[in-house]
Amino acid sequence: MRWCLCHRTRWPSSALSLLLLSIVGTQMSVVVVVEAIVCSLWGTPGNDSFSQEGDVIIGGLFNLHFIPSAVDRSFTKLPQYEPCTGLDLEPLKYMYAMTFAVEEINRNTTLLPGVKLGYHIFDCCSRYPWTLKAAMSMVGGDTHSCSSSPFSAVYGEPGETERDKSFALVIGTSSSTTSMMLSRILGPLSVPVISYLASCPCLSDRLQFPNFFRTIPSDIYQVRAMAQLAVRFQWTWIGAVLENSDYGHLAIQVWEGVCLEFIENLRRETTLSDAKRAAVTIQGSTAKVILIICWYTDVKNLFLELAKRNVTDRQFLASEAWSTSDDLLQDAAISKVASGVLGVAIRSSTIPGFESYLRSLHPNCRPNDKFLREFWETEFGCSPETPGSYESRFSSYFSALLKTRSDPQSPLCSGTESLEEVQHPFTDTSQLRVSYNVYLAVYAAAHALHSLLSCPNSDNHRNNFSTCSSPKNIKPIKLLQHLNNVNITTPQGEMFHFQGADIPAKYDLVNWQNTPEGTLRLVLVGRVDGFDIHLNESVIQWNTGSSQVPVSMCSESCPPGTRMVNRKGEPVCCFDCIQCAEGEISNKTDLLHCDRCPLEFWPNVEQTACVPRQLDFLSFNETLGITLTTAAVSGATVTTAVFVVFLCYRQTPVVRANNSELSFLLLVSLKLCFLCSLVFIGRPSVWSCWFQQAAFGISFLLCVSCILVKTIVVLAVFRSARPGAEALMKWFGPGQQRGSICIFTCIQIVICAVWLSLSPPVPKQNLGFHGLKVTLECATASMLGFSLVLGYIGLLACTCLILAFLARKLPDNFNEAKLITFSMLIFCAVWVAFVPAYISSPGKYVVAVEVFAILASSYGLLFCIFAPKCFIILLRPQKNTKKNLMAR
């Protein structure tokens, strides 16, 4: 039987092959139905179509009906007898947009003059097989009546002679899947297909679908627009509810900069249970913005489940599939849940005269329009008068198997019913979206036909069309070429052209806002033009009812001065904010890394900007500077006081003992030590850097030299008291003492002179220390010179300490060696501790450590050597006798 069918029908090989594959893939019971009911394919009534004759026929495919109980649309599970009983008014408006455009073009004297456009519209009922049958009917011949069905050939039924007319092109369908099927069926014949609603990006592939065009943008633009909205409002943490198809899954592939807390899929077969599961997930999620890319019926089920759970604090982002659904907008049960929806919608437009056209429709004027009759019965509750018609026995037999769509008890209409005064969504043309896409598709086809049939180079310009192309002999491959070059201006003044299969992307941005009646209304808040978004945020009403943009993020944005650290095992949108490290800044939010400031700059307190470092040095105005200055001046003052006391009591034994001249010289050097510390305080300059090191080295060397000579004199005195050692004092008389001090000091002067002449200290900013302030200090260019100065002082101090230690037990009531021993112990301890403290101190505290060491060692020498003598001179004058001093 299958071979006979293929052998006797006159269908093209492409359609025939597809039909064979379809039959092989079906169950045997379906084949039996085909054998018994010849006129209808897969349970489809053969007259579910509407047509108008013309010189050139345009095919139209619309889902005018739906099966309320059908949930499985798979190709291999075909409903055998269940009819389409629900008339969908939106596709019905699409169909009349097509008929209106055809009639408008036929009245146009400049577009296709002398050629009458016709149409043949099929109802596909959202079924793949019905679409398949319609496609094969277009390429295989007219099948709108039983007698002319290709299956008549199988049974040898005498059919009407087919008119030699073919379809120039096809407008349809609304589904991307059926559009793929349709394009592949008609592709080998190069028959153009113009879809008004198929938006899958895959259809942009000209290698797979060279004959496909569409008047709706690719979904890639819609999804990118939604992603741009999320980025614009800083929604980085959202949930997603997707249709379990390519339409839904595509949305996730192009989102960037946004993390998904969850993805829920809604399947048409189990939409109710999936809606419950998704509602539970949304209720327990932390994401406040939910992306929904589904068909509006699935969205309604989801919203009803959310309404049951009183989930009203979520902001929904809608795709064009449901963003303009009147069924959702007018449902008060979901208004609290759906309030504030922000969505992308197919761009809206108006068609002048279309509303009048819809209101003028009447069954009496269009007796062959069964779809209008059905709408009339539903809207007015009466049956229009039916004109007599002939039906074949196969049609009658098949109709008996199906449930009658109209109510047999409905009364006849009076004839006064009219749509002129009726307020109905069907006649609302204020915001035409898909209908306008259909309108554009017809005009694109008409202009391509006009370009194909017209011959601009022909001399027969009066007839407008020459014999180069005939309406009865249109080659689809040539029409396809002219469609690729369509570039027109619509009656509304819109520029229109194809970019491959696509058109320039244009969308509306809509917002669902509350009405006093408890329902929702659609408000236009912006537009999308390609990748550019033009949005009026001030008119948006969010889910909270206010103009405050909802916040949806896993982690709060990291402010400037901090950086992001991702949490282990969590999405990149979930992170912690930590302060930038010392010396680093971040001047933007949500930075992964902080930037280090240049050496001359340092972060401000907030660590948001680099500011120039402030010069810092040990100043006379700060607390530390004042303290050290006071200590230095006090030391110099005390030294002067001791000098005065010694000067007044210079004839007393205590002063005269051990060369009073050395004592006075020692006091002068100590005073210089106290005063030289003041040179270290204040802003460093070239002369101060030179003078402070020289003054320090020379004054301290003079001081230590005096003490060393005093120690040697003490040892010499006691050694000379031994028998046979009287000549020892000849070598340590006053002249030799002064000469020794002079020699020791001159050596230091030479060291300082060489050091300062070859590599002197200079003022320099110390950038190595991290902080807002940069230290201005006297940089020691040569550590060798500084080490020689300190080393020489240390050498003399250690020698003095050893000698004083050896002389500490000499038998005298007043042995100055003991005092020198204690003073040199303090001196050496201070300067030994000075070295590590000097190396480790930061910034200006290096100078403070050196000043402190100078003052501490100076005070140690002053008090240890001169305090006991002043005590005797001033408080115990009775002990200030030679006898007492020399007593053992």
Beta strands, then each sheet from edge to edge (+ up, - down):
strand 1: 49-52
strand 2: 56-62
strand 3: 65-66
strand 4: 86-87
strand 5: 117-123
strand 6: 167-171
strand 7: 193-195
strand 8: 212-214
strand 9: 237-243
strand 10: 259-266
strand 11: 289-293
strand 12: 315-318
strand 13: 342-346
strand 14: 487-489
strand 15: 495-497
strand 16: 506-514
strand 17: 520-529
strand 18: 532-535
strand 19: 562-566
strand 20: 575-579
strand 21: 584-585
strand 22: 595-596
strand 23: 601-603
strand 24: 610-612
strand 25: 614-616
strand 26: 762-766
strand 27: 773-779
sheet 1: 1+ 5- 2- 6- 7- 8-
sheet 2: 3+ 4-
sheet 3: 10+ 9+ 11+ 12+ 13+ 16- 17+ 18-
sheet 4: 14+ 15-
sheet 5: 19+ 20-
sheet 6: 21+ 22-
sheet 7: 23+ 24-
sheet 8: 25+ 27+ 26-
end
